[in-house]
Amino acid sequence: MRRDLLGVAGPGRDCGPPSPSCLTGRCHVRASQVIACIALVTMGWPSSSMDAEQSATSLWPVGSTWAITVYDAHHQVVGSMTVRVTAEQATSCIAGDWKRLDIVKRQFKDSDFLATKPLSYSIEGTEVTLGVTEVCDGYVFLRGALMGSRVAGDYGTLEMGGFTKLGTFVAARVAQ
């Protein structure tokens, strides 16, 4: 029986008796496949969370303007707003790196829901969280995944018992 450099029988060559590396009696693994797999594992993914964060901040750049629409659990529009991303540190009762959002325009059915409170944002990996963080114990959050010039996710409240989902939201970048 002939074996290649890794000691694995080549295509069409018999492995001999079944072994853990060749349970079917024929080996189909080639050295190039093993090397390619190792290369993908070691080089194919970001080497640190910093790469993901840099990617997220490039998708959510300071100065960009976003149109956000919020929906209730029945997919009815609750309201909308347009915000501008800033680098200004926000006041927050919650740990994390929170930055202020400038509100360009807001229009909500419920005048109390996100209608008058300051908003801030935080980025973790490729997710962005928008929220009312300056009002302690009255947290309303919109959290979603950044996908190019769009964000989609859930909105709800955070209380002692955990997160209560109230609906969803979508956001689209309208200006750089």
N, CA, C and O of each residue as an XYZ file, in Angstrom:
704
protein
N       0.849     -1.165      0.000
C       0.000      0.000      0.000
C       0.896      1.230      0.000
O       1.842      1.298      0.785
N       0.617      2.211     -0.870
C       1.415      3.429     -0.968
C       0.745      4.533     -0.170
O      -0.482      4.625     -0.139
N       1.545      5.370      0.473
C       1.019      6.478      1.270
C       1.709      7.770      0.827
O       2.854      7.749      0.376
N       0.995      8.897      0.962
C       1.595     10.181      0.607
C       2.446     10.687      1.771
O       2.705      9.950      2.722
N       2.881     11.948      1.694
C       3.798     12.499      2.693
C       3.237     12.523      4.106
O       4.002     12.460      5.068
N       1.915     12.613      4.256
C       1.324     12.633      5.586
C       0.998     11.232      6.097
O       0.452     11.071      7.189
N       1.336     10.227      5.300
C       1.056      8.867      5.722
C      -0.375      8.461      5.457
O      -0.835      7.446      5.980
N      -1.093      9.235      4.651
C      -2.479      8.929      4.319
C      -2.500      8.376      2.914
O      -1.860      8.918      2.013
N      -3.227      7.311      2.732
C      -3.310      6.717      1.403
C      -3.928      7.722      0.451
O      -4.866      8.431      0.816
N      -3.418      7.786     -0.747
C      -3.916      8.731     -1.732
C      -5.220      8.278     -2.330
O      -5.732      7.215     -1.981
N      -5.779      9.093     -3.252
C      -7.054      8.761     -3.871
C      -6.978      7.417     -4.574
O      -6.035      7.141     -5.315
N      -7.970      6.595     -4.335
C      -8.042      5.320     -5.006
C      -7.127      4.262     -4.420
O      -7.115      3.130     -4.903
N      -6.376      4.591     -3.413
C      -5.485      3.619     -2.793
C      -6.159      3.049     -1.566
O      -6.837      3.759     -0.823
N      -5.966      1.775     -1.365
C      -6.593      1.105     -0.235
C      -5.873      1.470      1.046
O      -4.644      1.534      1.074
N      -6.629      1.711      2.109
C      -6.064      2.044      3.410
C      -5.689      0.806      4.195
O      -5.027      0.902      5.228
N      -6.093     -0.324      3.731
C      -5.876     -1.525      4.528
C      -7.057     -1.701      5.454
O      -8.166     -1.275      5.133
N      -6.833     -2.332      6.615
C      -7.937     -2.540      7.544
C      -8.504     -1.207      8.023
O      -7.760     -0.236      8.165
N      -9.825     -1.149      8.276
C     -10.419      0.099      8.762
C      -9.721      0.584     10.018
O      -9.384     -0.200     10.905
N      -9.512      1.889     10.076
C      -8.882      2.528     11.219
C      -9.640      3.811     11.504
O     -10.486      4.214     10.706
N      -9.354      4.467     12.634
C     -10.063      5.724     12.915
C      -9.935      6.738     11.798
O     -10.851      7.533     11.590
N      -8.811      6.735     11.063
C      -8.642      7.716      9.991
C      -9.248      7.236      8.681
O      -9.330      8.000      7.720
N      -9.669      5.985      8.632
C     -10.214      5.459      7.385
C     -11.256      4.396      7.705
O     -10.997      3.202      7.558
N     -12.422      4.828      8.140
C     -13.444      3.889      8.569
C     -14.142      3.198      7.401
O     -14.752      2.145      7.588
N     -14.065      3.762      6.217
C     -14.768      3.165      5.082
C     -13.890      2.235      4.274
O     -14.368      1.597      3.336
N     -12.627      2.144      4.614
C     -11.735      1.285      3.845
C     -11.021      2.031      2.751
O     -10.081      1.497      2.163
N     -11.429      3.240      2.458
C     -10.757      4.065      1.459
C     -10.563      5.454      2.045
O     -11.491      6.022      2.620
N      -9.405      5.982      1.908
C      -9.132      7.330      2.426
C      -9.421      8.358      1.349
O      -9.031      8.204      0.192
N     -10.094      9.378      1.745
C     -10.436     10.443      0.809
C      -9.811     11.770      1.225
O     -10.095     12.807      0.627
N      -8.981     11.739      2.221
C      -8.351     12.962      2.698
C      -7.013     13.122      2.011
O      -6.203     12.194      2.000
N      -6.779     14.249      1.456
C      -5.509     14.531      0.809
C      -4.745     15.546      1.631
O      -5.334     16.311      2.394
N      -3.461     15.551      1.475
C      -2.615     16.492      2.214
C      -3.026     17.922      1.914
O      -3.030     18.762      2.814
N      -3.369     18.215      0.676
C      -3.749     19.590      0.331
C      -5.031     20.005      1.045
O      -5.180     21.167      1.424
N      -5.960     19.064      1.231
C      -7.184     19.380      1.953
C      -6.884     19.678      3.416
O      -7.454     20.602      3.995
N      -5.998     18.904      4.007
C      -5.623     19.128      5.399
C      -4.938     20.478      5.547
O      -5.238     21.227      6.476
N      -4.023     20.793      4.641
C      -3.310     22.073      4.698
C      -4.273     23.231      4.496
O      -4.181     24.241      5.194
N      -5.202     23.097      3.547
C      -6.188     24.162      3.313
C      -7.053     24.374      4.542
O      -7.354     25.512      4.902
N      -7.449     23.301      5.181
C      -8.272     23.410      6.389
C      -7.510     24.122      7.501
O      -8.059     24.990      8.179
N      -6.261     23.757      7.683
C      -5.434     24.408      8.706
C      -5.268     25.891      8.388
O      -5.335     26.728      9.288
N      -5.054     26.218      7.126
C      -4.889     27.619      6.733
C      -6.160     28.411      7.003
O      -6.090     29.532      7.507
N      -7.317     27.849      6.678
C      -8.577     28.550      6.933
C      -8.805     28.767      8.416
O      -9.259     29.832      8.835
N      -8.492     27.764      9.199
C      -8.708     27.882     10.642
C      -7.781     28.926     11.238
O      -8.211     29.735     12.060
N      -6.517     28.922     10.838
C      -5.563     29.830     11.468
C      -5.567     31.231     10.880
O      -5.225     32.181     11.583
N      -5.940     31.395      9.623
C      -5.870     32.719      9.004
C      -7.205     33.267      8.541
O      -7.307     34.459      8.254
N      -8.236     32.429      8.460
C      -9.487     32.846      7.859
C     -10.382     33.695      8.724
O     -11.206     34.436      8.187
N     -10.265     33.625     10.037
C     -11.127     34.388     10.926
C     -10.375     35.560     11.505
O      -9.147     35.520     11.583
N     -11.094     36.638     11.926
C     -10.409     37.773     12.537
C      -9.588     37.304     13.732
O     -10.009     36.441     14.503
N      -8.412     37.893     13.861
C      -7.510     37.456     14.912
C      -7.897     37.978     16.278
O      -7.403     37.477     17.288
N      -8.765     38.970     16.335
C      -9.194     39.482     17.634
C     -10.533     40.168     17.491
O     -10.994     40.435     16.380
N     -11.157     40.454     18.627
C     -12.439     41.152     18.591
C     -12.252     42.587     18.115
O     -13.214     43.236     17.705
N     -11.013     43.087     18.168
C     -10.739     44.438     17.697
C     -11.045     44.556     16.212
O     -11.566     45.583     15.776
N     -10.729     43.509     15.407
C     -11.042     43.538     13.986
C     -12.540     43.696     13.775
O     -12.967     44.492     12.938
N     -13.346     42.943     14.528
C     -14.799     43.027     14.414
C     -15.293     44.399     14.841
O     -16.203     44.948     14.220
N     -14.700     44.967     15.903
C     -15.128     46.278     16.368
C     -14.761     47.354     15.350
O     -15.549     48.269     15.109
N     -13.570     47.254     14.749
C     -13.193     48.223     13.734
C     -14.152     48.133     12.555
O     -14.524     49.154     11.977
N     -14.550     46.931     12.200
C     -15.498     46.745     11.122
C     -16.838     47.377     11.478
O     -17.457     48.032     10.639
N     -17.290     47.187     12.717
C     -18.564     47.749     13.152
C     -18.523     49.265     13.140
O     -19.473     49.903     12.687
N     -17.437     49.856     13.631
C     -17.374     51.313     13.648
C     -17.266     51.877     12.238
O     -17.692     53.008     12.002
N     -16.711     51.126     11.297
C     -16.689     51.610      9.921
C     -18.076     51.517      9.293
O     -18.388     52.266      8.367
N     -18.915     50.599      9.793
C     -20.290     50.500      9.307
C     -21.211     51.511      9.987
O     -22.283     51.820      9.467
N     -20.799     52.027     11.145
C     -21.581     52.970     11.949
C     -20.694     54.195     12.198
O     -20.378     54.503     13.347
N     -20.290     54.897     11.128
C     -19.297     55.959     11.296
C     -19.843     57.225     11.955
O     -21.008     57.585     11.788
N     -18.977     57.879     12.699
C     -19.315     59.176     13.301
C     -19.673     60.134     12.170
O     -18.982     60.203     11.154
N     -20.761     60.868     12.363
C     -21.233     61.818     11.352
C     -22.308     61.248     10.438
O     -23.000     62.006      9.758
N     -22.463     59.932     10.409
C     -23.482     59.341      9.533
C     -24.873     59.578     10.111
O     -25.039     59.727     11.322
N     -25.865     59.612      9.232
C     -27.252     59.842      9.618
C     -28.065     58.596      9.270
O     -27.923     58.022      8.190
N     -28.924     58.190     10.218
C     -29.698     56.964     10.084
C     -31.181     57.231     10.266
O     -31.575     57.974     11.165
N     -32.013     56.623      9.410
C     -33.472     56.665      9.555
C     -33.887     55.356     10.214
O     -33.563     54.275      9.722
N     -34.608     55.460     11.336
C     -34.980     54.293     12.133
C     -36.506     54.205     12.213
O     -37.181     55.197     12.488
N     -37.037     53.009     11.970
C     -38.469     52.765     12.112
C     -38.650     51.660     13.145
O     -37.996     50.619     13.075
N     -39.549     51.897     14.111
C     -39.794     50.960     15.210
C     -41.189     50.363     15.035
O     -42.154     51.077     14.765
N     -41.280     49.035     15.195
C     -42.532     48.309     15.033
C     -42.902     47.610     16.338
O     -42.026     47.189     17.093
N     -44.223     47.486     16.605
C     -44.660     46.749     17.792
C     -44.687     45.253     17.485
O     -44.292     44.834     16.396
N     -45.146     44.458     18.430
C     -45.180     43.004     18.277
C     -46.119     42.542     17.167
O     -46.021     41.408     16.697
N     -47.042     43.433     16.746
C     -47.986     43.099     15.680
C     -47.546     43.690     14.343
O     -48.329     43.734     13.393
N     -46.303     44.139     14.268
C     -45.696     44.693     13.057
C     -46.321     46.020     12.621
O     -46.252     46.382     11.446
N     -46.927     46.740     13.561
C     -47.471     48.064     13.282
C     -46.426     49.105     13.651
O     -45.710     48.949     14.640
N     -46.340     50.155     12.868
C     -45.349     51.200     13.137
C     -45.681     51.910     14.450
O     -46.795     52.394     14.648
N     -44.688     51.960     15.341
C     -44.809     52.674     16.611
C     -44.324     54.105     16.425
O     -44.860     55.046     17.011
N     -43.301     54.244     15.596
C     -42.758     55.564     15.342
C     -41.486     55.481     14.526
O     -41.034     54.406     14.134
N     -40.923     56.659     14.283
C     -39.685     56.724     13.511
C     -38.852     57.902     13.998
O     -39.351     58.825     14.643
N     -37.593     57.839     13.674
C     -36.694     58.935     14.020
C     -35.497     58.913     13.087
O     -35.179     57.899     12.466
N     -34.857     60.044     13.012
C     -33.614     60.175     12.268
C     -32.568     60.642     13.265
O     -32.776     61.610     13.996
N     -31.430     59.937     13.287
C     -30.376     60.250     14.253
C     -29.044     60.438     13.533
O     -28.822     59.903     12.446
N     -28.162     61.214     14.168
C     -26.802     61.403     13.667
C     -25.833     60.869     14.710
O     -25.954     61.178     15.895
N     -24.879     60.073     14.270
C     -23.885     59.452     15.152
C     -22.820     60.470     15.539
O     -22.283     61.169     14.681
N     -22.515     60.552     16.840
C     -21.456     61.449     17.312
C     -20.391     60.638     18.045
O     -20.579     59.455     18.327
N     -19.284     61.285     18.344
C     -18.220     60.667     19.142
C     -18.275     61.157     20.584
O     -17.424     60.795     21.396
N     -19.278     61.983     20.906
C     -19.419     62.571     22.242
C     -19.821     61.516     23.272
O     -20.777     60.767     23.065
N     -19.091     61.465     24.370
C     -19.402     60.519     25.441
C     -20.783     60.830     26.015
O     -21.118     61.994     26.239
N     -21.586     59.786     26.253
C     -22.939     59.968     26.798
C     -22.950     59.628     28.280
O     -22.152     58.818     28.753
N     -23.862     60.254     29.001
C     -24.096     59.902     30.399
C     -24.860     58.586     30.397
O     -25.781     58.398     29.602
N     -24.473     57.667     31.297
C     -25.131     56.375     31.312
C     -25.125     55.770     32.705
O     -24.150     55.888     33.446
N     -26.223     55.124     33.046
C     -26.323     54.363     34.296
C     -25.867     52.929     34.073
O     -25.827     52.140     35.016
N     -25.526     52.587     32.847
C     -25.128     51.230     32.486
C     -23.657     51.231     32.090
O     -23.182     52.163     31.443
N     -22.943     50.184     32.482
C     -21.535     50.058     32.122
C     -21.392     49.954     30.605
O     -22.294     49.477     29.917
N     -20.280     50.395     30.111
C     -20.001     50.300     28.682
C     -19.571     51.633     28.126
O     -19.580     52.650     28.819
N     -19.197     51.612     26.875
C     -18.750     52.813     26.171
C     -19.923     53.386     25.384
O     -20.137     53.032     24.224
N     -20.678     54.270     26.022
C     -21.867     54.854     25.412
C     -21.548     56.218     24.837
O     -20.916     57.046     25.493
N     -21.995     56.454     23.589
C     -21.806     57.734     22.904
C     -23.184     58.304     22.581
O     -24.161     57.569     22.435
N     -23.239     59.627     22.474
C     -24.509     60.316     22.245
C     -24.922     60.255     20.775
O     -24.088     60.279     19.870
N     -26.222     60.175     20.573
C     -26.830     60.323     19.249
C     -27.514     61.679     19.203
O     -28.231     62.043     20.134
N     -27.300     62.426     18.135
C     -28.053     63.662     17.922
C     -29.375     63.282     17.259
O     -29.398     62.560     16.263
N     -30.471     63.775     17.822
C     -31.790     63.495     17.252
C     -32.093     64.575     16.215
O     -32.202     65.753     16.556
N     -32.228     64.180     14.970
C     -32.543     65.109     13.888
C     -34.052     65.290     13.810
O     -34.540     66.405     13.621
N     -34.798     64.182     13.955
C     -36.256     64.218     13.858
C     -36.812     62.994     14.591
O     -36.238     61.907     14.528
N     -37.947     63.188     15.293
C     -38.644     62.067     15.958
C     -40.135     62.210     15.725
O     -40.686     63.310     15.731
N     -40.769     61.069     15.522
C     -42.224     61.063     15.389
C     -42.728     59.714     15.905
O     -42.553     58.684     15.254
N     -43.367     59.737     17.103
C     -43.881     58.518     17.723
C     -45.348     58.701     18.087
O     -45.775     59.804     18.427
N     -46.113     57.625     18.016
C     -47.532     57.670     18.390
C     -47.685     57.979     19.868
O     -48.540     58.778     20.250
N     -46.863     57.353     20.704
C     -46.883     57.587     22.150
C     -45.865     58.688     22.440
O     -44.668     58.505     22.218
N     -46.337     59.820     22.932
C     -45.435     60.962     23.133
C     -44.375     60.699     24.191
O     -43.404     61.450     24.277
N     -44.531     59.659     24.995
C     -43.539     59.351     26.022
C     -42.491     58.357     25.532
O     -41.374     58.334     26.050
N     -42.833     57.539     24.547
C     -41.947     56.491     24.063
C     -40.823     57.074     23.215
O     -41.060     57.490     22.081
N     -39.622     57.109     23.740
C     -38.440     57.593     23.026
C     -38.616     58.988     22.426
O     -37.762     59.453     21.671
N     -39.707     59.643     22.756
C     -40.030     60.900     22.082
C     -39.277     62.104     22.635
O     -39.020     63.061     21.904
N     -38.925     62.070     23.901
C     -38.314     63.256     24.501
C     -36.987     62.957     25.189
O     -36.290     63.888     25.593
N     -36.631     61.723     25.329
C     -35.437     61.356     26.090
C     -34.192     61.358     25.202
O     -34.269     61.042     24.015
N     -33.027     61.722     25.795
C     -31.788     61.652     25.014
C     -31.440     60.193     24.707
O     -31.725     59.294     25.498
N     -30.828     59.979     23.557
C     -30.442     58.628     23.139
C     -28.931     58.504     23.033
O     -28.232     59.469     22.723
N     -28.445     57.306     23.294
C     -27.033     57.012     23.131
C     -26.889     55.674     22.424
O     -27.861     54.946     22.225
N     -25.647     55.367     22.048
C     -25.392     54.098     21.377
C     -24.116     53.474     21.910
O     -23.246     54.151     22.457
N     -24.031     52.160     21.734
C     -22.844     51.402     22.098
C     -22.655     50.326     21.040
O     -23.623     49.760     20.532
N     -21.396     50.052     20.714
C     -21.093     49.021     19.718
C     -20.324     47.899     20.395
O     -19.335     48.137     21.088
N     -20.788     46.674     20.187
C     -20.098     45.472     20.660
C     -19.990     44.524     19.483
O     -21.000     44.045     18.966
N     -18.777     44.257     19.065
C     -18.603     43.387     17.896
C     -19.272     43.998     16.693
O     -18.933     45.112     16.293
N     -20.214     43.293     16.108
C     -20.938     43.826     14.944
C     -22.378     44.181     15.309
O     -23.234     44.283     14.431
N     -22.645     44.369     16.594
C     -23.989     44.762     17.031
C     -23.964     46.169     17.597
O     -23.015     46.581     18.265
N     -25.028     46.886     17.310
C     -25.178     48.239     17.854
C     -26.413     48.245     18.748
O     -27.439     47.647     18.425
N     -26.287     48.937     19.883
C     -27.413     49.102     20.798
C     -27.700     50.581     20.925
O     -26.804     51.367     21.232
N     -28.936     50.964     20.692
C     -29.392     52.339     20.882
C     -30.257     52.323     22.123
O     -31.011     51.376     22.345
N     -30.156     53.359     22.933
C     -30.991     53.322     24.125
C     -31.079     54.603     24.889
O     -30.328     55.554     24.674
N     -32.027     54.595     25.792
C     -32.192     55.659     26.772
C     -31.388     55.196     27.982
O     -31.871     54.392     28.779
N     -30.169     55.699     28.122
C     -29.286     55.231     29.196
C     -29.109     56.252     30.304
O     -28.531     55.937     31.345
N     -29.597     57.475     30.100
C     -29.437     58.513     31.111
C     -30.526     58.451     32.173
O     -30.379     59.036     33.246
N     -31.612     57.750     31.885
C     -32.705     57.603     32.839
C     -32.535     56.229     33.481
O     -32.867     55.207     32.880
N     -32.015     56.215     34.706
C     -31.753     54.946     35.384
C     -33.057     54.222     35.689
O     -34.040     54.836     36.105
N     -33.053     52.917     35.480
C     -34.198     52.037     35.720
C     -35.355     52.284     34.763
O     -36.469     51.827     35.016
N     -35.114     52.989     33.686
C     -36.158     53.202     32.688
C     -35.587     52.941     31.309
O     -35.765     53.733     30.383
N     -34.901     51.819     31.188
C     -34.146     51.546     29.969
C     -35.026     51.042     28.839
O     -35.783     50.084     28.996
N     -34.910     51.706     27.697
C     -35.529     51.247     26.462
C     -34.379     51.070     25.478
O     -33.585     51.987     25.264
N     -34.296     49.871     24.877
C     -33.180     49.579     23.978
C     -33.649     49.098     22.622
O     -34.685     48.444     22.496
N     -32.866     49.435     21.607
C     -32.992     48.887     20.269
C     -31.635     48.247     20.000
O     -30.619     48.942     19.990
N     -31.603     46.945     19.785
C     -30.336     46.233     19.579
C     -30.428     45.409     18.307
O     -31.348     44.613     18.119
N     -29.435     45.627     17.430
C     -29.467     44.893     16.165
C     -28.102     44.700     15.556
O     -27.109     45.269     16.010
N     -28.069     43.886     14.521
C     -26.844     43.547     13.811
C     -26.599     44.536     12.679
O     -27.502     44.863     11.910
N     -25.354     45.005     12.594
C     -24.946     45.880     11.501
C     -24.708     45.028     10.264
O     -23.955     44.055     10.304
N     -25.355     45.401      9.165
C     -25.211     44.691      7.895
C     -25.061     45.719      6.785
O     -26.043     46.110      6.155
N     -23.835     46.152      6.550
C     -23.613     47.181      5.544
C     -24.210     48.496      6.006
O     -23.854     49.003      7.070
N     -25.111     49.048      5.218
C     -25.736     50.328      5.568
C     -27.105     50.117      6.212
O     -27.960     51.001      6.167
N     -27.310     48.939      6.811
C     -28.579     48.625      7.459
C     -28.348     48.008      8.833
O     -27.301     47.424      9.112
N     -29.367     48.158      9.683
C     -29.387     47.514     10.995
C     -30.794     46.964     11.178
O     -31.769     47.619     10.810
N     -30.907     45.770     11.743
C     -32.221     45.205     12.060
C     -32.103     44.470     13.383
O     -31.100     43.810     13.657
N     -33.149     44.594     14.206
C     -33.089     43.917     15.492
C     -34.364     44.077     16.293
O     -35.436     44.349     15.753
N     -34.216     43.901     17.603
C     -35.344     43.948     18.525
C     -35.328     45.227     19.344
O     -34.279     45.838     19.546
N     -36.493     45.622     19.806
C     -36.548     46.705     20.780
C     -37.358     46.239     21.965
O     -38.252     45.400     21.847
N     -37.021     46.809     23.122
C     -37.739     46.433     24.328
C     -37.190     47.167     25.533
O     -36.414     48.114     25.413
N     -37.614     46.705     26.700
C     -37.186     47.337     27.948
C     -36.313     46.372     28.737
O     -36.426     45.152     28.613
N     -35.447     46.949     29.544
C     -34.591     46.163     30.419
C     -34.946     46.524     31.848
O     -34.854     47.678     32.266
N     -35.351     45.507     32.581
C     -35.746     45.701     33.980
C     -35.044     44.652     34.821
O     -34.246     43.869     34.305
N     -35.338     44.634     36.115
C     -34.713     43.674     37.019
C     -34.918     42.231     36.560
O     -34.037     41.395     36.762
N     -36.048     41.928     35.954
C     -36.345     40.573     35.500
C     -35.712     40.211     34.169
O     -35.823     39.067     33.729
N     -35.052     41.156     33.520
C     -34.422     40.903     32.232
C     -35.018     41.745     31.123
O     -35.716     42.727     31.375
N     -34.736     41.349     29.899
C     -35.174     42.064     28.714
C     -36.582     41.623     28.325
O     -36.867     40.428     28.250
N     -37.451     42.590     28.081
C     -38.808     42.310     27.609
C     -38.923     42.846     26.185
O     -38.889     44.057     25.966
N     -39.058     41.946     25.229
C     -39.166     42.347     23.822
C     -40.545     42.932     23.562
O     -41.568     42.328     23.883
N     -40.547     44.131     22.969
C     -41.793     44.807     22.634
C     -42.058     44.821     21.134
O     -43.189     45.033     20.696
N     -41.010     44.594     20.354
C     -41.157     44.637     18.905
C     -39.807     44.577     18.224
O     -38.843     44.028     18.757
N     -39.758     45.153     17.035
C     -38.545     45.137     16.223
C     -38.266     46.539     15.687
O     -39.076     47.454     15.835
N     -37.113     46.678     15.068
C     -36.796     47.930     14.409
C     -35.896     47.669     13.212
O     -35.238     46.633     13.126
N     -35.879     48.619     12.298
C     -34.936     48.615     11.180
C     -34.361     50.016     11.067
O     -35.016     51.005     11.395
N     -33.137     50.077     10.602
C     -32.482     51.369     10.395
C     -31.717     51.308      9.071
O     -31.203     50.260      8.680
N     -31.658     52.432      8.407
C     -30.918     52.526      7.146
C     -30.122     53.823      7.159
O     -30.625     54.873      7.560
N     -28.877     53.738      6.716
C     -28.054     54.939      6.626
C     -28.542     55.773      5.463
O     -28.668     55.282      4.341
N     -28.821     57.050      5.740
C     -29.348     57.941      4.709
C     -28.334     58.984      4.283
O     -28.501     59.618      3.242
N     -27.283     59.172      5.071
C     -26.224     60.124      4.698
C     -24.943     59.746      5.434
O     -24.969     59.225      6.548
N     -23.834     60.023      4.778
C     -22.534     59.720      5.397
C     -22.185     60.755      6.362
O     -21.129     60.683      6.990
